[in-house]
Amino acid sequence: MAALEAYMAQHNMSASDVARKTGVSASYLSNMRQGNFVVSAGNGNTVELADKHFEVLAKLAGFKLEKSYWEPVPTTQLKRILATLEDARQFGYTNVVIGSTGSGKTYVTQIFAQRYPLDCFVVTVGSQDNIGDLLEKVCDQLHIASEKTKSRTLRAISRKLQDMKRDGHKPILIFDESEYMRQPALCNMKELYDNLNGTAAIILLGTSQLIRHFDRLRRKDKDGIPQLYRRIKFGIRELPAIDRTFKPFLEGVVEDRQIRSFLVEHCENYGELHDVLVPALREADRTGQPLSENLIRTMLNMPKR
């Protein structure tokens, strides 16, 4: 709770801001901030607040509840993504950030969103999302009601972000995994751009599939796509290739050459390295045995050497 209070002060957040961001009810939050961690259960009985309320507040404030086995590493990709997001937020740019799977796009976006909890809104695009689904996700992030039609909902989203700008905020709307966006959703990005350019930043994060998707739609001259591409063409930022040596991640963590060779051989990106290394480090701590290639192989159901 002390970490939460410090975070709220740092970002000038009210209790209602925290409640909206986390889903913890205002009454629970009020009690927790006063050091009261029980609630009425009726008939004069009380129960302790569930751990989930503390966990979500800790996540918001960046407070670690358990040992961390993975810390941010200043890779070229991390620095490029953060620089792009910072500039976009500052000047209301629209950018498309293209990077391979596992290059850290989602991870870095989470870091950025924690820096700007009142300005940054992140929507993850699902493979089955239609435009209505996406607009509903944006409305949920902005805590506004969707309208009866998609066009009116788009205008409501634009008004909300414009109002935020007038109130001194620098809003940034990020669409993660944008390679899943279909043509109608991309067309609505054009409308958002036209309404918000210079007022609120719009970021599309995706893999090279997004660029190939754009190219196919442009060749077919699909409605709205050439116009959108003209607007974003010079805002496309391609991330450099992943450093497959993983040296910055392994220094001071894994010194054994055999383990390093194994990880380099079997992991193709930072995400896969995380998915192998973190559970292995946690298991080594839990069992009290040293980290070894055979321990990793056992966890992955691979034959031991």
CYANA upper distance limits for C-alpha pairs under 8 A (distance plus 0.5 A):
  1 MET  CA      5 GLU  CA      6.70
  1 MET  CA     32 MET  CA      7.92
  1 MET  CA     33 ARG  CA      7.03
  2 ALA  CA      6 ALA  CA      6.78
  3 ALA  CA      7 TYR  CA      6.64
  3 ALA  CA     58 ALA  CA      8.24
  3 ALA  CA     61 ALA  CA      6.89
  3 ALA  CA     63 PHE  CA      7.07
  4 LEU  CA      8 MET  CA      6.57
  4 LEU  CA     57 LEU  CA      7.40
  4 LEU  CA     58 ALA  CA      7.59
  4 LEU  CA     60 LEU  CA      8.39
  4 LEU  CA     61 ALA  CA      5.91
  5 GLU  CA      9 ALA  CA      6.69
  6 ALA  CA     10 GLN  CA      6.59
  7 TYR  CA     11 HIS  CA      6.74
  7 TYR  CA     61 ALA  CA      6.16
  8 MET  CA     12 ASN  CA      6.10
  8 MET  CA     13 MET  CA      5.17
  8 MET  CA     14 SER  CA      7.38
  9 ALA  CA     13 MET  CA      7.00
 11 HIS  CA    116 TYR  CA      7.98
 11 HIS  CA    117 PRO  CA      8.00
 11 HIS  CA    118 LEU  CA      8.35
 13 MET  CA     17 ASP  CA      6.32
 13 MET  CA     18 VAL  CA      7.39
 13 MET  CA    118 LEU  CA      8.14
 14 SER  CA     18 VAL  CA      7.01
 15 ALA  CA     19 ALA  CA      6.68
 15 ALA  CA     26 ALA  CA      7.58
 15 ALA  CA     29 LEU  CA      7.89
 15 ALA  CA     30 SER  CA      8.27
 16 SER  CA     20 ARG  CA      6.63
 16 SER  CA     26 ALA  CA      7.14
 17 ASP  CA     21 LYS  CA      6.70
 17 ASP  CA    118 LEU  CA      8.19
 18 VAL  CA     22 THR  CA      6.53
 18 VAL  CA     23 GLY  CA      8.47
 18 VAL  CA     24 VAL  CA      8.30
 19 ALA  CA     23 GLY  CA      5.79
 19 ALA  CA     24 VAL  CA      5.62
 19 ALA  CA     25 SER  CA      6.34
 19 ALA  CA     26 ALA  CA      6.31
 19 ALA  CA     29 LEU  CA      7.80
 20 ARG  CA     24 VAL  CA      8.15
 20 ARG  CA    143 HIS  CA      8.07
 21 LYS  CA    117 PRO  CA      8.49
 22 THR  CA     56 VAL  CA      6.68
 22 THR  CA     57 LEU  CA      7.19
 22 THR  CA     60 LEU  CA      7.86
 24 VAL  CA     28 TYR  CA      7.18
 24 VAL  CA     29 LEU  CA      6.94
 24 VAL  CA     53 HIS  CA      6.72
 25 SER  CA     29 LEU  CA      6.62
 26 ALA  CA     30 SER  CA      6.57
 27 SER  CA     31 ASN  CA      6.86
 28 TYR  CA     32 MET  CA      6.63
 28 TYR  CA     39 VAL  CA      8.43
 29 LEU  CA     33 ARG  CA      6.62
 30 SER  CA     34 GLN  CA      6.97
 31 ASN  CA     35 GLY  CA      6.93
 31 ASN  CA     36 ASN  CA      5.44
 31 ASN  CA     37 PHE  CA      7.12
 32 MET  CA     36 ASN  CA      5.71
 32 MET  CA     37 PHE  CA      6.09
 37 PHE  CA     48 GLU  CA      6.37
 37 PHE  CA     49 LEU  CA      6.11
 38 VAL  CA     46 THR  CA      6.63
 38 VAL  CA     47 VAL  CA      5.82
 38 VAL  CA     48 GLU  CA      4.72
 38 VAL  CA     49 LEU  CA      5.88
 39 VAL  CA     46 THR  CA      5.86
 39 VAL  CA     47 VAL  CA      6.06
 39 VAL  CA     48 GLU  CA      6.87
 39 VAL  CA     49 LEU  CA      7.04
 40 SER  CA     44 GLY  CA      7.56
 40 SER  CA     45 ASN  CA      6.46
 40 SER  CA     46 THR  CA      4.89
 40 SER  CA     47 VAL  CA      6.98
 41 ALA  CA     45 ASN  CA      5.64
 41 ALA  CA     46 THR  CA      5.36
 41 ALA  CA     47 VAL  CA      6.66
 42 GLY  CA     46 THR  CA      7.76
 49 LEU  CA     53 HIS  CA      7.74
 50 ALA  CA     54 PHE  CA      8.11
 51 ASP  CA     55 GLU  CA      6.65
 52 LYS  CA     56 VAL  CA      6.71
 53 HIS  CA     57 LEU  CA      6.92
 54 PHE  CA     58 ALA  CA      6.50
 55 GLU  CA     59 LYS  CA      6.70
 55 GLU  CA     65 LEU  CA      8.20
 56 VAL  CA     60 LEU  CA      6.84
 57 LEU  CA     61 ALA  CA      6.79
 58 ALA  CA     62 GLY  CA      6.39
 58 ALA  CA     63 PHE  CA      5.33
 58 ALA  CA     64 LYS  CA      7.38
 58 ALA  CA     65 LEU  CA      7.79
 59 LYS  CA     63 PHE  CA      6.71
 59 LYS  CA     64 LYS  CA      8.13
 60 LEU  CA    114 GLN  CA      7.31
 61 ALA  CA    114 GLN  CA      8.11
 62 GLY  CA    114 GLN  CA      8.04
 64 LYS  CA     68 SER  CA      7.69
 69 TYR  CA    278 VAL  CA      6.24
 69 TYR  CA    281 LEU  CA      7.55
 69 TYR  CA    282 ARG  CA      7.90
 70 TRP  CA    274 HIS  CA      7.90
 70 TRP  CA    278 VAL  CA      7.33
 73 VAL  CA     78 LEU  CA      8.14
 73 VAL  CA    248 PRO  CA      7.28
 73 VAL  CA    249 PHE  CA      7.14
 74 PRO  CA     78 LEU  CA      6.36
 74 PRO  CA     79 LYS  CA      6.80
 75 THR  CA     79 LYS  CA      6.85
 75 THR  CA    248 PRO  CA      8.14
 76 THR  CA     80 ARG  CA      6.62
 76 THR  CA    240 PRO  CA      7.78
 77 GLN  CA     81 ILE  CA      6.55
 77 GLN  CA    103 SER  CA      7.26
 77 GLN  CA    104 GLY  CA      7.63
 77 GLN  CA    239 LEU  CA      6.45
 77 GLN  CA    240 PRO  CA      7.15
 77 GLN  CA    242 ILE  CA      8.31
 78 LEU  CA     82 LEU  CA      6.60
 78 LEU  CA    104 GLY  CA      7.35
 78 LEU  CA    105 LYS  CA      8.24
 78 LEU  CA    108 VAL  CA      6.68
 79 LYS  CA     83 ALA  CA      6.53
 80 ARG  CA     84 THR  CA      6.65
 80 ARG  CA    239 LEU  CA      7.59
 81 ILE  CA     85 LEU  CA      6.66
 81 ILE  CA     97 VAL  CA      7.95
 81 ILE  CA    105 LYS  CA      7.72
 81 ILE  CA    108 VAL  CA      7.62
 81 ILE  CA    239 LEU  CA      8.43
 82 LEU  CA     86 GLU  CA      6.48
 82 LEU  CA    108 VAL  CA      7.60
 82 LEU  CA    109 THR  CA      8.39
 82 LEU  CA    112 PHE  CA      7.50
 83 ALA  CA     87 ASP  CA      6.70
 84 THR  CA     88 ALA  CA      6.57
 84 THR  CA     95 ASN  CA      8.21
 85 LEU  CA     89 ARG  CA      6.57
 85 LEU  CA    112 PHE  CA      8.28
 85 LEU  CA    203 ILE  CA      8.31
 86 GLU  CA     90 GLN  CA      6.63
 87 ASP  CA     91 PHE  CA      6.60
 87 ASP  CA     92 GLY  CA      8.40
 87 ASP  CA     93 TYR  CA      7.82
 88 ALA  CA     92 GLY  CA      5.69
 88 ALA  CA     93 TYR  CA      4.87
 88 ALA  CA     94 THR  CA      7.07
 88 ALA  CA     95 ASN  CA      7.71
 88 ALA  CA    172 ILE  CA      7.99
 88 ALA  CA    201 ALA  CA      5.89
 88 ALA  CA    202 ILE  CA      8.13
 88 ALA  CA    203 ILE  CA      8.46
 89 ARG  CA     93 TYR  CA      7.46
 89 ARG  CA    170 LYS  CA      6.34
 89 ARG  CA    171 PRO  CA      6.97
 89 ARG  CA    172 ILE  CA      6.07
 89 ARG  CA    200 ALA  CA      7.56
 89 ARG  CA    201 ALA  CA      5.96
 90 GLN  CA    170 LYS  CA      7.05
 91 PHE  CA    198 GLY  CA      6.52
 91 PHE  CA    199 THR  CA      8.09
 91 PHE  CA    200 ALA  CA      8.47
 91 PHE  CA    201 ALA  CA      7.94
 92 GLY  CA    170 LYS  CA      8.10
 92 GLY  CA    171 PRO  CA      8.42
 92 GLY  CA    172 ILE  CA      8.04
 92 GLY  CA    196 LEU  CA      8.18
 92 GLY  CA    197 ASN  CA      6.58
 92 GLY  CA    198 GLY  CA      4.65
 92 GLY  CA    199 THR  CA      5.59
 92 GLY  CA    200 ALA  CA      5.08
 92 GLY  CA    201 ALA  CA      4.62
 92 GLY  CA    202 ILE  CA      8.04
 93 TYR  CA    197 ASN  CA      7.03
 93 TYR  CA    198 GLY  CA      6.64
 93 TYR  CA    200 ALA  CA      7.75
 93 TYR  CA    201 ALA  CA      5.38
 93 TYR  CA    202 ILE  CA      7.15
 93 TYR  CA    235 GLY  CA      8.45
 94 THR  CA    193 TYR  CA      7.70
 94 THR  CA    197 ASN  CA      7.68
 94 THR  CA    201 ALA  CA      5.93
 94 THR  CA    202 ILE  CA      5.13
 94 THR  CA    203 ILE  CA      6.23
 94 THR  CA    232 ILE  CA      7.26
 94 THR  CA    235 GLY  CA      6.90
 95 ASN  CA    201 ALA  CA      8.48
 95 ASN  CA    202 ILE  CA      7.00
 95 ASN  CA    203 ILE  CA      5.48
 95 ASN  CA    204 LEU  CA      6.93
 95 ASN  CA    232 ILE  CA      7.13
 95 ASN  CA    235 GLY  CA      5.06
 95 ASN  CA    236 ILE  CA      6.20
 95 ASN  CA    237 ARG  CA      7.59
 96 VAL  CA    203 ILE  CA      6.24
 96 VAL  CA    204 LEU  CA      5.17
 96 VAL  CA    205 LEU  CA      6.48
 96 VAL  CA    206 GLY  CA      8.14
 96 VAL  CA    232 ILE  CA      7.74
 96 VAL  CA    235 GLY  CA      6.56
 96 VAL  CA    236 ILE  CA      5.08
 96 VAL  CA    237 ARG  CA      6.47
 97 VAL  CA    203 ILE  CA      7.79
 97 VAL  CA    204 LEU  CA      6.68
 97 VAL  CA    205 LEU  CA      5.39
 97 VAL  CA    206 GLY  CA      6.84
 97 VAL  CA    236 ILE  CA      6.58
 97 VAL  CA    237 ARG  CA      5.37
 97 VAL  CA    238 GLU  CA      6.44
 97 VAL  CA    239 LEU  CA      7.76
 98 ILE  CA    205 LEU  CA      6.69
 98 ILE  CA    206 GLY  CA      5.66
 98 ILE  CA    207 THR  CA      5.61
 98 ILE  CA    208 SER  CA      6.48
 98 ILE  CA    210 LEU  CA      8.38
 98 ILE  CA    236 ILE  CA      7.90
 98 ILE  CA    237 ARG  CA      6.61
 98 ILE  CA    238 GLU  CA      5.18
 98 ILE  CA    239 LEU  CA      6.53
 99 GLY  CA    103 SER  CA      6.80
 99 GLY  CA    105 LYS  CA      7.74
 99 GLY  CA    205 LEU  CA      8.45
 99 GLY  CA    206 GLY  CA      6.94
 99 GLY  CA    207 THR  CA      5.55
 99 GLY  CA    208 SER  CA      7.22
 99 GLY  CA    238 GLU  CA      6.60
 99 GLY  CA    239 LEU  CA      5.58
 99 GLY  CA    240 PRO  CA      8.02
100 SER  CA    206 GLY  CA      8.46
100 SER  CA    207 THR  CA      5.75
100 SER  CA    208 SER  CA      7.41
100 SER  CA    239 LEU  CA      8.44
100 SER  CA    241 ALA  CA      8.20
100 SER  CA    242 ILE  CA      8.49
101 THR  CA    207 THR  CA      7.01
101 THR  CA    269 ASN  CA      7.88
101 THR  CA    271 GLY  CA      8.32
102 GLY  CA    269 ASN  CA      5.64
102 GLY  CA    270 TYR  CA      5.78
102 GLY  CA    271 GLY  CA      4.82
102 GLY  CA    272 GLU  CA      7.34
103 SER  CA    242 ILE  CA      6.91
103 SER  CA    269 ASN  CA      6.82
103 SER  CA    270 TYR  CA      6.30
103 SER  CA    271 GLY  CA      7.37
104 GLY  CA    108 VAL  CA      6.37
104 GLY  CA    270 TYR  CA      7.34
104 GLY  CA    271 GLY  CA      7.48
105 LYS  CA    109 THR  CA      6.62
105 LYS  CA    205 LEU  CA      7.58
106 THR  CA    110 GLN  CA      6.83
106 THR  CA    176 ASP  CA      7.38
107 TYR  CA    111 ILE  CA      7.11
108 VAL  CA    112 PHE  CA      6.75
109 THR  CA    113 ALA  CA      6.54
110 GLN  CA    114 GLN  CA      6.76
111 ILE  CA    115 ARG  CA      7.08
112 PHE  CA    116 TYR  CA      7.11
112 PHE  CA    120 CYS  CA      8.40
113 ALA  CA    117 PRO  CA      6.18
113 ALA  CA    120 CYS  CA      5.86
113 ALA  CA    121 PHE  CA      7.77
113 ALA  CA    122 VAL  CA      8.17
116 TYR  CA    120 CYS  CA      6.21
118 LEU  CA    169 HIS  CA      8.34
118 LEU  CA    171 PRO  CA      8.43
119 ASP  CA    169 HIS  CA      6.81
119 ASP  CA    170 LYS  CA      6.34
119 ASP  CA    171 PRO  CA      4.90
119 ASP  CA    172 ILE  CA      6.56
120 CYS  CA    171 PRO  CA      6.44
120 CYS  CA    172 ILE  CA      5.50
120 CYS  CA    173 LEU  CA      6.70
120 CYS  CA    174 ILE  CA      8.04
121 PHE  CA    138 VAL  CA      8.42
121 PHE  CA    141 GLN  CA      6.55
121 PHE  CA    142 LEU  CA      7.79
121 PHE  CA    171 PRO  CA      8.28
121 PHE  CA    172 ILE  CA      6.79
121 PHE  CA    173 LEU  CA      5.49
121 PHE  CA    174 ILE  CA      6.62
122 VAL  CA    141 GLN  CA      7.83
122 VAL  CA    173 LEU  CA      6.63
122 VAL  CA    174 ILE  CA      5.26
122 VAL  CA    175 PHE  CA      6.56
122 VAL  CA    176 ASP  CA      7.58
123 VAL  CA    134 LEU  CA      8.34
123 VAL  CA    137 LYS  CA      6.94
123 VAL  CA    138 VAL  CA      6.98
123 VAL  CA    141 GLN  CA      8.04
123 VAL  CA    173 LEU  CA      8.26
123 VAL  CA    174 ILE  CA      6.63
123 VAL  CA    175 PHE  CA      5.43
123 VAL  CA    176 ASP  CA      6.60
124 THR  CA    175 PHE  CA      6.29
124 THR  CA    176 ASP  CA      5.20
124 THR  CA    177 GLU  CA      6.65
124 THR  CA    178 SER  CA      8.31
125 VAL  CA    129 ASP  CA      7.16
125 VAL  CA    134 LEU  CA      7.50
125 VAL  CA    175 PHE  CA      7.02
125 VAL  CA    176 ASP  CA      6.52
125 VAL  CA    177 GLU  CA      6.01
125 VAL  CA    178 SER  CA      6.41
125 VAL  CA    180 TYR  CA      6.78
125 VAL  CA    181 MET  CA      7.36
126 GLY  CA    177 GLU  CA      8.07
126 GLY  CA    180 TYR  CA      6.93
127 SER  CA    180 TYR  CA      5.69
127 SER  CA    181 MET  CA      8.21
128 GLN  CA    180 TYR  CA      8.47
129 ASP  CA    133 ASP  CA      5.90
129 ASP  CA    134 LEU  CA      6.86
129 ASP  CA    180 TYR  CA      8.48
129 ASP  CA    181 MET  CA      8.18
130 ASN  CA    134 LEU  CA      6.95
130 ASN  CA    182 ARG  CA      7.76
130 ASN  CA    184 PRO  CA      8.34
130 ASN  CA    185 ALA  CA      7.59
131 ILE  CA    135 LEU  CA      6.64
131 ILE  CA    184 PRO  CA      6.79
131 ILE  CA    185 ALA  CA      5.52
132 GLY  CA    136 GLU  CA      6.65
132 GLY  CA    150 LYS  CA      7.31
133 ASP  CA    137 LYS  CA      6.80
134 LEU  CA    138 VAL  CA      6.79
134 LEU  CA    185 ALA  CA      8.16
135 LEU  CA    139 CYS  CA      6.68
135 LEU  CA    146 SER  CA      8.15
135 LEU  CA    150 LYS  CA      8.10
135 LEU  CA    153 THR  CA      7.69
135 LEU  CA    154 LEU  CA      7.90
136 GLU  CA    140 ASP  CA      6.66
136 GLU  CA    146 SER  CA      6.91
137 LYS  CA    141 GLN  CA      6.82
138 VAL  CA    142 LEU  CA      6.73
138 VAL  CA    157 ILE  CA      8.18
139 CYS  CA    143 HIS  CA      6.22
139 CYS  CA    144 ILE  CA      5.64
139 CYS  CA    145 ALA  CA      6.71
139 CYS  CA    146 SER  CA      6.66
139 CYS  CA    157 ILE  CA      7.41
140 ASP  CA    144 ILE  CA      7.02
140 ASP  CA    145 ALA  CA      8.24
142 LEU  CA    157 ILE  CA      8.29
142 LEU  CA    160 LYS  CA      8.13
144 ILE  CA    157 ILE  CA      8.37
146 SER  CA    153 THR  CA      5.86
146 SER  CA    156 ALA  CA      8.20
147 GLU  CA    152 ARG  CA      6.25
147 GLU  CA    153 THR  CA      5.29
147 GLU  CA    156 ALA  CA      8.12
148 LYS  CA    152 ARG  CA      7.51
148 LYS  CA    153 THR  CA      7.83
149 THR  CA    153 THR  CA      6.72
150 LYS  CA    154 LEU  CA      6.64
151 SER  CA    155 ARG  CA      6.91
152 ARG  CA    156 ALA  CA      6.68
153 THR  CA    157 ILE  CA      6.71
154 LEU  CA    158 SER  CA      6.73
154 LEU  CA    188 ASN  CA      8.47
154 LEU  CA    191 GLU  CA      8.47
154 LEU  CA    192 LEU  CA      7.75
155 ARG  CA    159 ARG  CA      6.58
156 ALA  CA    160 LYS  CA      6.69
157 ILE  CA    161 LEU  CA      6.90
158 SER  CA    162 GLN  CA      6.55
158 SER  CA    192 LEU  CA      7.35
158 SER  CA    195 ASN  CA      6.92
158 SER  CA    196 LEU  CA      7.16
159 ARG  CA    163 ASP  CA      6.48
160 LYS  CA    164 MET  CA      6.78
161 LEU  CA    165 LYS  CA      6.81
161 LEU  CA    171 PRO  CA      6.95
161 LEU  CA    196 LEU  CA      8.36
161 LEU  CA    199 THR  CA      8.25
161 LEU  CA    200 ALA  CA      7.00
162 GLN  CA    166 ARG  CA      6.87
162 GLN  CA    196 LEU  CA      7.80
162 GLN  CA    199 THR  CA      6.98
162 GLN  CA    200 ALA  CA      7.79
163 ASP  CA    167 ASP  CA      6.76
164 MET  CA    168 GLY  CA      7.09
164 MET  CA    169 HIS  CA      5.87
164 MET  CA    170 LYS  CA      7.80
164 MET  CA    171 PRO  CA      7.36
165 LYS  CA    169 HIS  CA      5.36
165 LYS  CA    170 LYS  CA      6.24
165 LYS  CA    171 PRO  CA      7.25
165 LYS  CA    199 THR  CA      6.92
165 LYS  CA    200 ALA  CA      7.79
170 LYS  CA    199 THR  CA      8.16
170 LYS  CA    200 ALA  CA      7.02
171 PRO  CA    199 THR  CA      8.29
171 PRO  CA    200 ALA  CA      5.58
171 PRO  CA    201 ALA  CA      6.90
172 ILE  CA    200 ALA  CA      6.05
172 ILE  CA    201 ALA  CA      4.92
172 ILE  CA    202 ILE  CA      6.42
172 ILE  CA    203 ILE  CA      8.04
173 LEU  CA    200 ALA  CA      7.90
173 LEU  CA    201 ALA  CA      6.55
173 LEU  CA    202 ILE  CA      5.44
173 LEU  CA    203 ILE  CA      6.75
174 ILE  CA    202 ILE  CA      6.43
174 ILE  CA    203 ILE  CA      5.14
174 ILE  CA    204 LEU  CA      6.62
174 ILE  CA    205 LEU  CA      7.85
175 PHE  CA    202 ILE  CA      8.38
175 PHE  CA    203 ILE  CA      6.56
175 PHE  CA    204 LEU  CA      5.48
175 PHE  CA    205 LEU  CA      6.53
176 ASP  CA    204 LEU  CA      6.85
176 ASP  CA    205 LEU  CA      5.34
176 ASP  CA    206 GLY  CA      7.06
177 GLU  CA    204 LEU  CA      8.28
177 GLU  CA    205 LEU  CA      6.24
177 GLU  CA    206 GLY  CA      5.39
177 GLU  CA    207 THR  CA      7.99
178 SER  CA    204 LEU  CA      6.25
178 SER  CA    205 LEU  CA      6.08
178 SER  CA    206 GLY  CA      5.44
178 SER  CA    207 THR  CA      8.44
178 SER  CA    210 LEU  CA      7.22
179 GLU  CA    205 LEU  CA      8.37
179 GLU  CA    206 GLY  CA      5.72
179 GLU  CA    207 THR  CA      6.81
179 GLU  CA    208 SER  CA      8.35
179 GLU  CA    209 GLN  CA      6.22
179 GLU  CA    210 LEU  CA      4.73
179 GLU  CA    213 HIS  CA      7.99
180 TYR  CA    210 LEU  CA      8.12
181 MET  CA    185 ALA  CA      6.34
181 MET  CA    186 LEU  CA      6.86
182 ARG  CA    186 LEU  CA      6.79
183 GLN  CA    187 CYS  CA      6.66
183 GLN  CA    217 LEU  CA      8.32
183 GLN  CA    222 LYS  CA      8.47
183 GLN  CA    225 ILE  CA      8.12
184 PRO  CA    188 ASN  CA      6.87
185 ALA  CA    189 MET  CA      7.00
186 LEU  CA    190 LYS  CA      7.38
186 LEU  CA    225 ILE  CA      7.81
186 LEU  CA    228 LEU  CA      8.15
187 CYS  CA    191 GLU  CA      7.42
187 CYS  CA    223 ASP  CA      8.26
187 CYS  CA    224 GLY  CA      5.87
187 CYS  CA    225 ILE  CA      6.94
187 CYS  CA    228 LEU  CA      7.39
188 ASN  CA    192 LEU  CA      6.76
189 MET  CA    193 TYR  CA      6.51
189 MET  CA    228 LEU  CA      7.95
190 LYS  CA    194 ASP  CA      6.69
190 LYS  CA    224 GLY  CA      8.08
190 LYS  CA    227 GLN  CA      7.94
190 LYS  CA    228 LEU  CA      5.64
190 LYS  CA    231 ARG  CA      8.30
191 GLU  CA    195 ASN  CA      6.75
192 LEU  CA    196 LEU  CA      6.37
192 LEU  CA    197 ASN  CA      8.46
193 TYR  CA    197 ASN  CA      5.74
193 TYR  CA    202 ILE  CA      7.84
196 LEU  CA    200 ALA  CA      5.82
196 LEU  CA    201 ALA  CA      7.93
197 ASN  CA    201 ALA  CA      7.65
206 GLY  CA    210 LEU  CA      6.52
207 THR  CA    211 ILE  CA      8.24
208 SER  CA    212 ARG  CA      6.93
209 GLN  CA    213 HIS  CA      6.47
210 LEU  CA    214 PHE  CA      6.73
211 ILE  CA    215 ASP  CA      6.69
212 ARG  CA    216 ARG  CA      6.73
213 HIS  CA    217 LEU  CA      6.79
214 PHE  CA    218 ARG  CA      6.54
214 PHE  CA    225 ILE  CA      7.89
214 PHE  CA    229 TYR  CA      8.16
215 ASP  CA    219 ARG  CA      6.64
216 ARG  CA    220 LYS  CA      6.89
217 LEU  CA    221 ASP  CA      6.60
217 LEU  CA    222 LYS  CA      5.98
217 LEU  CA    225 ILE  CA      7.10
218 ARG  CA    222 LYS  CA      6.73
218 ARG  CA    225 ILE  CA      6.57
218 ARG  CA    226 PRO  CA      6.36
221 ASP  CA    225 ILE  CA      7.56
221 ASP  CA    226 PRO  CA      7.37
222 LYS  CA    226 PRO  CA      8.07
224 GLY  CA    228 LEU  CA      6.70
225 ILE  CA    229 TYR  CA      6.53
226 PRO  CA    230 ARG  CA      6.62
227 GLN  CA    231 ARG  CA      7.11
228 LEU  CA    232 ILE  CA      6.93
229 TYR  CA    233 LYS  CA      5.96
232 ILE  CA    236 ILE  CA      7.03
242 ILE  CA    269 ASN  CA      7.03
242 ILE  CA    270 TYR  CA      8.22
244 ARG  CA    264 VAL  CA      7.00
244 ARG  CA    268 GLU  CA      7.30
244 ARG  CA    269 ASN  CA      7.30
245 THR  CA    264 VAL  CA      6.58
246 PHE  CA    250 LEU  CA      6.81
246 PHE  CA    264 VAL  CA      7.70
246 PHE  CA    270 TYR  CA      8.12
247 LYS  CA    251 GLU  CA      6.53
249 PHE  CA    253 VAL  CA      7.92
250 LEU  CA    254 VAL  CA      5.58
250 LEU  CA    255 GLU  CA      7.82
250 LEU  CA    260 ARG  CA      8.06
251 GLU  CA    255 GLU  CA      7.40
254 VAL  CA    259 ILE  CA      7.77
254 VAL  CA    260 ARG  CA      7.37
255 GLU  CA    259 ILE  CA      8.47
255 GLU  CA    260 ARG  CA      7.94
256 ASP  CA    260 ARG  CA      6.86
257 ARG  CA    261 SER  CA      6.54
258 GLN  CA    262 PHE  CA      6.66
258 GLN  CA    293 GLU  CA      7.33
259 ILE  CA    263 LEU  CA      6.70
259 ILE  CA    292 SER  CA      6.98
259 ILE  CA    293 GLU  CA      5.68
260 ARG  CA    264 VAL  CA      6.65
261 SER  CA    265 GLU  CA      6.52
262 PHE  CA    266 HIS  CA      6.68
262 PHE  CA    293 GLU  CA      7.67
263 LEU  CA    267 CYS  CA      6.07
263 LEU  CA    273 LEU  CA      7.42
264 VAL  CA    268 GLU  CA      7.98
267 CYS  CA    272 GLU  CA      5.90
267 CYS  CA    273 LEU  CA      6.02
268 GLU  CA    272 GLU  CA      6.97
268 GLU  CA    273 LEU  CA      8.10
269 ASN  CA    273 LEU  CA      6.82
270 TYR  CA    274 HIS  CA      6.69
271 GLY  CA    275 ASP  CA      6.78
272 GLU  CA    276 VAL  CA      6.78
273 LEU  CA    277 LEU  CA      6.33
274 HIS  CA    278 VAL  CA      6.10
275 ASP  CA    279 PRO  CA      7.35
276 VAL  CA    280 ALA  CA      6.93
276 VAL  CA    296 ILE  CA      8.02
277 LEU  CA    281 LEU  CA      6.60
278 VAL  CA    282 ARG  CA      6.65
279 PRO  CA    283 GLU  CA      6.50
280 ALA  CA    284 ALA  CA      6.60
280 ALA  CA    291 LEU  CA      7.60
280 ALA  CA    295 LEU  CA      7.71
280 ALA  CA    296 ILE  CA      6.36
280 ALA  CA    299 MET  CA      7.80
281 LEU  CA    285 ASP  CA      6.80
281 LEU  CA    291 LEU  CA      7.10
282 ARG  CA    286 ARG  CA      6.64
283 GLU  CA    287 THR  CA      6.56
284 ALA  CA    288 GLY  CA      6.16
284 ALA  CA    289 GLN  CA      5.70
284 ALA  CA    290 PRO  CA      6.30
284 ALA  CA    291 LEU  CA      6.09
284 ALA  CA    295 LEU  CA      8.43
285 ASP  CA    289 GLN  CA      7.46
285 ASP  CA    290 PRO  CA      8.47
291 LEU  CA    295 LEU  CA      7.03
291 LEU  CA    296 ILE  CA      8.24
292 SER  CA    296 ILE  CA      6.98
293 GLU  CA    297 ARG  CA      6.61
294 ASN  CA    298 THR  CA      6.51
294 ASN  CA    304 LYS  CA      5.91
294 ASN  CA    305 ARG  CA      7.19
295 LEU  CA    299 MET  CA      6.84
296 ILE  CA    300 LEU  CA      6.74
297 ARG  CA    301 ASN  CA      6.50
297 ARG  CA    302 MET  CA      5.27
297 ARG  CA    303 PRO  CA      6.91
297 ARG  CA    304 LYS  CA      6.51
298 THR  CA    302 MET  CA      6.44
298 THR  CA    303 PRO  CA      7.74
298 THR  CA    304 LYS  CA      7.44
